Amino acid sequence: THFLFHSLQAKMSRPVQARRLEGIDKNIWVEFVKLAATYSKVNLGQGFPDFPAPDFLTEALTRALGGGNHMLHQYTRAFGHPPLVKVLAQFFEKLLGRDLDPMTNVMVTVGAYQALFCCFQALVDEGDEVIIIEPFFDCYEPMVKMAGGTPVFVPLRPNPPKDGKLMSSADWQLDPAELASKFSEKTKAIVLNSPNNPLGKVFSREELGLIAELCVKHDVLCISDEVYEWLVYDGKQHIRIASLQGMWDRTVIIGSAGKTFSATGWKVGWVVGPDRLLQHLRTVHQNSVYHCATIAQEAVAQGFQRELMLYGKPESYFVQLPKELQQKRDWLVQSLDGVGMKPIIPEGTYFLVADISPFKSDVPDVPNSDEPYDSRFAKWMVKNKGLAAIPLSAFYSEAHKNNYPNFIRFCFAKEEATLKAASDILQKWKQEKTSS
């Protein structure tokens, strides 16, 4: 038995996990979602609306469920339910000004998240470099690493306005020389996220032109995460980098029904792009999830058919939703500004980032701690004040996590009552501070 025990032990000593999982096991959302569920009275953390999805969408789902077409409960085409890819192709033809083939230029995915996974797995090889603009939606980095690629980070740098006005997300900019220096023959792709989560930055035509020029010059692909494409404010315009010269052929556009129709739990996303790129995404898709829920695709297809008819009209959801969200944004901006938590006014998305400096005295610094200050602040805030938000450091690479330690991200895609409850918590906190 002694010998048997030793040979068993010897067998057990080699690592069970694949090497591609090394160093990517931690996930900020798992931790903060759990904290919010345990402690928060008001959750402005994770990016999901707490108001209902539009009636026309939920009615489409109900119709699909009870409408007598029992085949909607079975498999549909693996790369996208035909009615959905057809209407997406029609919609994007309008937006991009080019003909699209629904069967080869569009693929449906399990949310934009799986679309990203397909992109990195299909297009990034061992040793390839992928440029990621900081701050970035956190899954880009582990997904690049899992594909064997090397993430290369380039920051948006803040240029605060001189006149004491509140900063805008437009004040965070790329340094053109710094960006150019990151491109080399090793660069396979750049990830672009506009409108950007967490800052809410909407990249200007000039900024996109700069990225496009470098992509063409170095023969680099662009993974363009545009899930907040309809959520832009103040009359700003979302410009699609695929429409710039030389870019259609090298860009994969990623979209999300969750963000488009305020139904994040449906997990319907898509990619739009040239067949030369999408054919490889299809290979990853058919060997991972294979297929997305038929009934959700059917309802989303009907949502898009409605929006295609109402395109640009005032009653279009894509016109109404940003109007509503802009009001919510302005309300949260005012209440944060009122308590001295200076917000960076976002040009788009569900999110705004605010400066927590005036409240730092309540949350002691721990010298030589590995954890960034903003992360400790956010944990303290949810446990002691019942208000959940996400630290900005969650959107930076390990090396840069301490660059902007005084910011947290709030989600304002919430009911008025939720935003008011958050404001009340901050007001009370401020009063306690001034009276103590």
TORNU-278381 format. One record per residue (C-alpha): residue in three letters; x, y, z. Coordinates in steps of 0.1 Angstrom, whole numbers, plus 5000, padded with zeros to 4 digits. Example, Ala and Ser with C-alpha at 12.3 -4.5 7.8 and 13.67 -1.06 7.14 Angstrom:
BEGIN
PT  aa    x    y    z
PT ALA 5123 4955 5078
PT SER 5137 4989 5071
***
This chain:
BEGIN
PT  aa    x    y    z
PT THR 5000 5000 5000
PT HIS 5030 5023 5007
PT PHE 5041 5020 4971
PT LEU 5006 5025 4957
PT PHE 5002 5057 4977
PT HIS 5035 5071 4964
PT SER 5027 5063 4928
PT LEU 4993 5079 4932
PT GLN 5009 5110 4947
PT ALA 5034 5111 4918
PT LYS 5006 5110 4893
PT MET 4988 5138 4911
PT SER 5018 5162 4910
PT ARG 5014 5175 4874
PT PRO 4992 5205 4869
PT VAL 4957 5197 4859
PT GLN 4949 5231 4843
PT ALA 4959 5241 4808
PT ARG 4988 5266 4806
PT ARG 4966 5291 4788
PT LEU 4946 5296 4820
PT GLU 4977 5308 4839
PT GLY 4972 5342 4855
PT ILE 4937 5348 4842
PT ASP 4917 5330 4869
PT LYS 4908 5362 4888
PT ASN 4877 5381 4876
PT ILE 4866 5414 4891
PT TRP 4829 5409 4883
PT VAL 4827 5376 4902
PT GLU 4840 5395 4933
PT PHE 4820 5427 4929
PT VAL 4788 5411 4919
PT LYS 4789 5390 4950
PT LEU 4797 5420 4972
PT ALA 4768 5440 4957
PT ALA 4744 5410 4962
PT THR 4755 5407 4998
PT TYR 4757 5444 5009
PT SER 4743 5469 4985
PT LYS 4711 5487 4990
PT VAL 4717 5505 4957
PT ASN 4736 5489 4929
PT LEU 4752 5512 4904
PT GLY 4780 5486 4897
PT GLN 4774 5461 4869
PT GLY 4762 5475 4836
PT PHE 4726 5464 4833
PT PRO 4693 5484 4833
PT ASP 4669 5479 4862
PT PHE 4641 5493 4840
PT PRO 4620 5471 4818
PT ALA 4629 5462 4782
PT PRO 4606 5478 4756
PT ASP 4571 5464 4753
PT PHE 4575 5457 4716
PT LEU 4604 5434 4724
PT THR 4588 5414 4752
PT GLU 4556 5411 4732
PT ALA 4576 5397 4703
PT LEU 4590 5371 4727
PT THR 4555 5362 4740
PT ARG 4543 5359 4704
PT ALA 4572 5337 4694
PT LEU 4564 5315 4725
PT GLY 4527 5312 4719
PT GLY 4524 5318 4682
PT GLY 4520 5282 4671
PT ASN 4554 5279 4653
PT HIS 4567 5250 4673
PT MET 4599 5250 4653
PT LEU 4610 5281 4672
PT HIS 4617 5257 4701
PT GLN 4642 5237 4680
PT TYR 4676 5244 4665
PT THR 4679 5270 4639
PT ARG 4709 5278 4616
PT ALA 4741 5276 4637
PT PHE 4755 5309 4625
PT GLY 4723 5329 4631
PT HIS 4686 5325 4628
PT PRO 4678 5335 4592
PT PRO 4652 5363 4600
PT LEU 4678 5379 4623
PT VAL 4709 5378 4601
PT LYS 4687 5391 4572
PT VAL 4674 5421 4591
PT LEU 4709 5428 4606
PT ALA 4724 5427 4571
PT GLN 4697 5452 4559
PT PHE 4703 5474 4589
PT PHE 4741 5475 4586
PT GLU 4739 5481 4548
PT LYS 4721 5513 4557
PT LEU 4747 5522 4584
PT LEU 4778 5512 4564
PT GLY 4767 5522 4529
PT ARG 4776 5488 4514
PT ASP 4759 5456 4503
PT LEU 4760 5428 4528
PT ASP 4753 5391 4525
PT PRO 4734 5379 4555
PT MET 4749 5344 4553
PT THR 4786 5354 4551
PT ASN 4788 5390 4565
PT VAL 4768 5385 4597
PT MET 4771 5359 4625
PT VAL 4750 5357 4657
PT THR 4767 5349 4690
PT VAL 4759 5344 4726
PT GLY 4760 5380 4735
PT ALA 4789 5403 4724
PT TYR 4810 5385 4750
PT GLN 4811 5353 4729
PT ALA 4817 5374 4698
PT LEU 4849 5388 4714
PT PHE 4859 5353 4723
PT CYS 4855 5341 4687
PT CYS 4875 5370 4674
PT PHE 4905 5364 4697
PT GLN 4904 5326 4692
PT ALA 4900 5329 4654
PT LEU 4924 5357 4646
PT VAL 4952 5357 4673
PT ASP 4980 5333 4673
PT GLU 5008 5324 4697
PT GLY 5032 5354 4699
PT ASP 5008 5378 4681
PT GLU 5006 5413 4697
PT VAL 4972 5429 4703
PT ILE 4969 5466 4711
PT ILE 4944 5474 4738
PT ILE 4935 5510 4746
PT GLU 4933 5517 4784
PT PRO 4910 5519 4802
PT PHE 4894 5488 4786
PT PHE 4865 5464 4792
PT ASP 4883 5439 4814
PT CYS 4878 5407 4794
PT TYR 4900 5418 4764
PT GLU 4932 5411 4783
PT PRO 4925 5375 4795
PT MET 4909 5366 4762
PT VAL 4940 5377 4743
PT LYS 4962 5358 4766
PT MET 4940 5327 4764
PT ALA 4945 5328 4726
PT GLY 4983 5328 4731
PT GLY 4986 5365 4722
PT THR 5005 5393 4740
PT PRO 4984 5424 4750
PT VAL 5001 5457 4744
PT PHE 4986 5486 4762
PT VAL 4983 5522 4751
PT PRO 4966 5547 4774
PT LEU 4940 5574 4769
PT ARG 4955 5604 4788
PT PRO 4934 5630 4806
PT ASN 4938 5667 4796
PT PRO 4917 5685 4823
PT PRO 4900 5717 4811
PT LYS 4917 5748 4825
PT ASP 4885 5768 4833
PT GLY 4874 5746 4862
PT LYS 4846 5731 4842
PT LEU 4838 5694 4846
PT MET 4859 5671 4826
PT SER 4843 5653 4796
PT SER 4852 5618 4783
PT ALA 4864 5636 4752
PT ASP 4892 5651 4773
PT TRP 4908 5616 4776
PT GLN 4929 5612 4744
PT LEU 4954 5590 4727
PT ASP 4989 5605 4721
PT PRO 4994 5599 4683
PT ALA 5032 5593 4686
PT GLU 5027 5569 4715
PT LEU 4999 5550 4696
PT ALA 5021 5547 4665
PT SER 5050 5534 4686
PT LYS 5029 5504 4696
PT PHE 5025 5491 4661
PT SER 5051 5467 4647
PT GLU 5053 5436 4625
PT LYS 5042 5416 4655
PT THR 5009 5435 4658
PT LYS 4980 5413 4646
PT ALA 4951 5434 4658
PT ILE 4939 5464 4678
PT VAL 4908 5464 4699
PT LEU 4887 5495 4696
PT ASN 4857 5501 4719
PT SER 4837 5532 4710
PT PRO 4816 5543 4727
PT ASN 4841 5532 4754
PT ASN 4833 5514 4786
PT PRO 4842 5526 4814
PT LEU 4848 5563 4803
PT GLY 4819 5568 4779
PT LYS 4843 5582 4754
PT VAL 4830 5584 4718
PT PHE 4860 5584 4695
PT SER 4861 5613 4670
PT ARG 4865 5610 4632
PT GLU 4901 5623 4636
PT GLU 4910 5597 4663
PT LEU 4894 5569 4643
PT GLY 4913 5581 4612
PT LEU 4946 5579 4631
PT ILE 4939 5543 4641
PT ALA 4927 5534 4606
PT GLU 4958 5548 4590
PT LEU 4980 5528 4613
PT CYS 4960 5496 4607
PT VAL 4963 5500 4569
PT LYS 5000 5509 4571
PT HIS 5009 5478 4593
PT ASP 4983 5454 4579
PT VAL 4966 5451 4613
PT LEU 4931 5439 4620
PT CYS 4906 5459 4640
PT ILE 4882 5443 4665
PT SER 4856 5470 4669
PT ASP 4834 5466 4700
PT GLU 4804 5488 4693
PT VAL 4779 5475 4718
PT TYR 4769 5510 4729
PT GLU 4765 5523 4693
PT TRP 4730 5537 4699
PT LEU 4738 5552 4733
PT VAL 4754 5585 4724
PT TYR 4745 5619 4739
PT ASP 4745 5656 4732
PT GLY 4739 5652 4695
PT LYS 4772 5633 4691
PT GLN 4776 5609 4663
PT HIS 4788 5573 4665
PT ILE 4812 5568 4637
PT ARG 4819 5532 4625
PT ILE 4856 5527 4618
PT ALA 4847 5500 4592
PT SER 4833 5528 4571
PT LEU 4867 5546 4569
PT GLN 4889 5540 4539
PT GLY 4907 5507 4538
PT MET 4890 5494 4570
PT TRP 4860 5473 4559
PT ASP 4882 5445 4548
PT ARG 4901 5443 4581
PT THR 4874 5451 4607
PT VAL 4851 5429 4627
PT ILE 4822 5449 4642
PT ILE 4806 5436 4674
PT GLY 4771 5444 4685
PT SER 4747 5435 4713
PT ALA 4709 5431 4716
PT GLY 4714 5433 4753
PT LYS 4726 5469 4751
PT THR 4706 5479 4721
PT PHE 4672 5467 4735
PT SER 4679 5469 4772
PT ALA 4677 5431 4776
PT THR 4712 5421 4788
PT GLY 4700 5387 4800
PT TRP 4689 5375 4766
PT LYS 4726 5371 4755
PT VAL 4721 5378 4718
PT GLY 4751 5394 4701
PT TRP 4765 5395 4666
PT VAL 4795 5402 4644
PT VAL 4794 5420 4611
PT GLY 4824 5419 4587
PT PRO 4840 5406 4556
PT ASP 4837 5368 4549
PT ARG 4875 5365 4549
PT LEU 4875 5372 4586
PT LEU 4841 5358 4596
PT GLN 4848 5324 4581
PT HIS 4873 5318 4608
PT LEU 4850 5331 4635
PT ARG 4824 5306 4622
PT THR 4850 5278 4628
PT VAL 4854 5288 4665
PT HIS 4817 5293 4669
PT GLN 4808 5258 4655
PT ASN 4834 5242 4678
PT SER 4824 5260 4710
PT VAL 4787 5270 4715
PT TYR 4775 5260 4680
PT HIS 4742 5276 4683
PT CYS 4723 5304 4702
PT ALA 4688 5303 4716
PT THR 4663 5303 4686
PT ILE 4634 5320 4704
PT ALA 4655 5350 4716
PT GLN 4669 5355 4681
PT GLU 4634 5355 4667
PT ALA 4623 5382 4691
PT VAL 4654 5403 4684
PT ALA 4648 5399 4647
PT GLN 4613 5414 4652
PT GLY 4627 5442 4673
PT PHE 4651 5451 4644
PT GLN 4623 5449 4618
PT ARG 4604 5475 4638
PT GLU 4634 5497 4641
PT LEU 4642 5494 4604
PT MET 4607 5508 4596
PT LEU 4611 5536 4622
PT TYR 4647 5544 4614
PT GLY 4655 5580 4624
PT LYS 4619 5587 4634
PT PRO 4611 5601 4668
PT GLU 4592 5570 4679
PT SER 4623 5548 4672
PT TYR 4636 5531 4703
PT PHE 4671 5539 4691
PT VAL 4661 5576 4692
PT GLN 4642 5574 4725
PT LEU 4665 5554 4746
PT PRO 4695 5577 4743
PT LYS 4673 5607 4752
PT GLU 4661 5589 4783
PT LEU 4696 5579 4793
PT GLN 4710 5613 4787
PT GLN 4685 5627 4813
PT LYS 4696 5600 4838
PT ARG 4732 5608 4831
PT ASP 4726 5645 4837
PT TRP 4708 5638 4869
PT LEU 4736 5616 4882
PT VAL 4762 5642 4871
PT GLN 4744 5669 4891
PT SER 4740 5648 4922
PT LEU 4777 5637 4922
PT ASP 4789 5672 4915
PT GLY 4767 5684 4943
PT VAL 4785 5662 4969
PT GLY 4820 5670 4954
PT MET 4825 5637 4936
PT LYS 4836 5652 4903
PT PRO 4821 5632 4874
PT ILE 4837 5629 4840
PT ILE 4808 5636 4817
PT PRO 4804 5607 4793
PT GLU 4795 5612 4756
PT GLY 4780 5577 4755
PT THR 4773 5544 4772
PT TYR 4756 5534 4805
PT PHE 4786 5546 4826
PT LEU 4803 5576 4841
PT VAL 4835 5577 4861
PT ALA 4838 5600 4891
PT ASP 4866 5614 4913
PT ILE 4863 5601 4948
PT SER 4891 5624 4963
PT PRO 4868 5644 4987
PT PHE 4856 5611 5003
PT LYS 4890 5595 5008
PT SER 4895 5606 5044
PT ASP 4868 5581 5054
PT VAL 4887 5551 5038
PT PRO 4922 5547 5053
PT ASP 4950 5540 5029
PT VAL 4969 5508 5036
PT PRO 5006 5514 5027
PT ASN 5024 5488 5006
PT SER 4991 5470 4998
PT ASP 4988 5451 4966
PT GLU 4953 5462 4961
PT PRO 4947 5496 4943
PT TYR 4932 5523 4965
PT ASP 4900 5527 4944
PT SER 4892 5490 4948
PT ARG 4895 5492 4986
PT PHE 4874 5523 4985
PT ALA 4846 5506 4964
PT LYS 4846 5476 4988
PT TRP 4844 5499 5018
PT MET 4816 5519 5002
PT VAL 4794 5489 4995
PT LYS 4799 5474 5029
PT ASN 4796 5506 5049
PT LYS 4773 5528 5028
PT GLY 4754 5502 5008
PT LEU 4763 5518 4975
PT ALA 4779 5496 4948
PT ALA 4802 5509 4921
PT ILE 4832 5495 4902
PT PRO 4868 5507 4907
PT LEU 4885 5522 4876
PT SER 4916 5501 4882
PT ALA 4895 5471 4871
PT PHE 4898 5485 4836
PT TYR 4936 5487 4836
PT SER 4964 5462 4831
PT GLU 4984 5450 4862
PT ALA 5012 5474 4855
PT HIS 4990 5505 4853
PT LYS 4964 5497 4880
PT ASN 4977 5524 4903
PT ASN 4978 5552 4876
PT TYR 4944 5567 4884
PT PRO 4936 5555 4920
PT ASN 4909 5581 4927
PT PHE 4881 5571 4903
PT ILE 4851 5547 4904
PT ARG 4826 5539 4877
PT PHE 4789 5543 4882
PT CYS 4761 5528 4859
PT PHE 4733 5553 4853
PT ALA 4711 5530 4832
PT LYS 4687 5528 4862
PT GLU 4652 5537 4873
PT GLU 4649 5572 4887
PT ALA 4642 5558 4921
PT THR 4675 5539 4921
PT LEU 4694 5570 4911
PT LYS 4676 5590 4938
PT ALA 4684 5564 4964
PT ALA 4721 5566 4954
PT SER 4720 5604 4956
PT ASP 4705 5602 4991
PT ILE 4733 5579 5003
PT LEU 4759 5604 4990
PT GLN 4741 5634 5004
PT LYS 4739 5618 5039
PT TRP 4775 5608 5037
PT LYS 4786 5643 5028
PT GLN 4766 5658 5057
PT GLU 4781 5633 5082
PT LYS 4816 5644 5069
PT THR 4809 5682 5072
PT SER 4793 5678 5107
PT SER 4821 5656 5121
***
